[in-house]
Amino acid sequence: MATRPRDRIRGLLGTAPLTDGEALVLTPGRQVHTFGMRRPIDVVFCSREWVVLHVVRSMRPRRMSRFLWSAIFVVELPAGGAAMVETGDRLALEETA
């Protein structure tokens, strides 16, 4: 989970690719970019109650998402990781060590 400004700005830059079931949660988060990234990602924007507000599938490198005022959490996943996620769904996250 990225809660500090510098961690949110860095996001997944310079990290190993996420594996199935892994994600990075940015909070607060209302917009993301993929400048400097080498691989596409899925992006899920959620409310305070973890209700899905918007999903971006396979966001390619060098792109910027739309700005969502009502989003509190942004979940970044490997491309295809949000294949079953739809607007209106409620997410349940499981923290791992």
C-alpha positions in Angstrom: 0.0 0.0 0.0 1.4 3.4 -1.0 0.2 6.1 1.3 3.1 8.6 1.2 3.2 11.1 -1.6 6.6 9.9 -2.9 5.5 6.3 -2.8 2.3 7.1 -4.7 4.2 9.1 -7.4 6.7 6.2 -7.8 4.0 3.5 -7.9 5.2 0.5 -9.8 8.1 2.3 -11.5 11.3 0.3 -11.2 9.7 -2.7 -9.6 9.5 -6.3 -10.7 6.3 -7.2 -12.6 3.3 -8.0 -10.4 2.3 -11.6 -10.3 -1.3 -13.0 -10.4 -3.1 -12.0 -7.2 -0.7 -9.1 -6.4 -1.6 -5.4 -6.5 -0.5 -2.0 -5.4 -3.0 0.2 -3.6 -2.5 3.9 -3.8 -4.3 6.1 -1.3 -5.5 8.7 -1.6 -5.6 8.3 -5.3 -7.7 9.9 -8.0 -5.5 9.6 -11.1 -2.5 7.5 -12.3 0.0 7.6 -15.1 2.1 4.9 -16.8 5.0 7.2 -17.9 8.3 5.3 -17.6 6.6 1.9 -17.3 7.4 -0.9 -19.7 4.2 -3.0 -19.4 0.5 -2.4 -19.4 -1.5 -2.6 -16.1 -5.1 -2.8 -15.1 -6.3 0.1 -12.9 -9.3 0.1 -10.6 -10.6 3.2 -8.9 -12.6 2.8 -5.7 -14.6 4.8 -3.2 -14.0 4.9 0.5 -16.2 1.8 0.9 -14.2 0.0 -1.8 -17.0 0.2 -4.4 -15.5 0.2 -7.9 -16.1 3.5 -9.7 -14.1 3.0 -12.8 -11.9 0.3 -14.4 -9.1 0.8 -16.9 -8.1 -2.4 -18.6 -4.5 -2.8 -20.1 -3.5 0.8 -19.6 -0.4 1.0 -21.9 2.8 2.8 -21.0 3.0 6.6 -21.5 -0.7 7.2 -20.7 -2.6 9.2 -18.0 -5.9 8.1 -16.6 -8.9 10.3 -16.2 -9.2 12.2 -12.9 -11.9 10.8 -10.5 -12.9 13.2 -7.8 -14.8 10.6 -5.8 -12.0 8.0 -5.8 -10.1 7.3 -2.6 -8.3 4.2 -3.6 -6.6 3.2 -6.8 -5.6 -0.5 -7.3 -2.9 -1.3 -9.8 -2.8 -4.9 -11.1 -1.0 -6.8 -13.8 -2.8 -6.5 -17.2 -5.8 -8.9 -17.1 -5.9 -8.9 -13.3 -9.1 -6.9 -13.2 -10.8 -9.0 -15.9 -13.7 -9.9 -13.7 -14.1 -6.5 -12.0 -17.0 -4.3 -13.0 -18.2 -0.8 -12.0 -20.4 -1.2 -8.9 -18.6 -4.2 -7.5 -17.2 -4.0 -4.0 -13.6 -5.1 -3.5 -12.3 -7.1 -0.5 -8.5 -7.0 -0.2 -6.4 -9.5 1.5 -3.0 -8.3 2.8 -0.1 -10.7 2.5 3.3 -10.7 4.1 
